[in-house]
Amino acid sequence: PKRVTAAQLLKVWHDMGFRPSIDFFHLPVDFRKRINLGYCFVNLISAEHAATFRTYIDGVKLPFMKSRKAGTSAARVQGFAANVWHFRSAVVMDRTVPPEYKPMIFDTSTGAQVPFPPPAASAQPALDYNA
């Protein structure tokens, strides 16, 4: 559902035992409507962890989903380093974007969110997120 937040999705997956396996997460959002776009990007620490995640998630009805079931597919950008590189200079990382809309990275030994590396260059926001 488009009203689901990043925190809600991460909590479900953490409760399923995936906390130490997830090192990158991003839930793209329509900033004007303040709802997600219906998909997210999740990177797991290995191909084996990703396969296990896919097995558990594909076809599962998550607690906040009334009728639809979750599904997975491979993204164009693969791997922790590639995702960080791809997003670190993206518009979504601008200082004006609320933190809950930004991609997140995690310390897999603790599951704690860690600061995203600074952008390679200054990114300009596409619109005013506080409007």
Secondary structure, DSSP 4 states (H G I P E B T S, - for coil): -TT--HHHHHHHHHHTT-GGGEEEEE--EETTTTEE-S--EEEESSHHHHHHHHHHHTT---TT-SS--------SS-SHHHHHHHHHTSGGGSTTS-GGGS-EEE-TTT--EEPPPPPSSPPPPSS-TT-
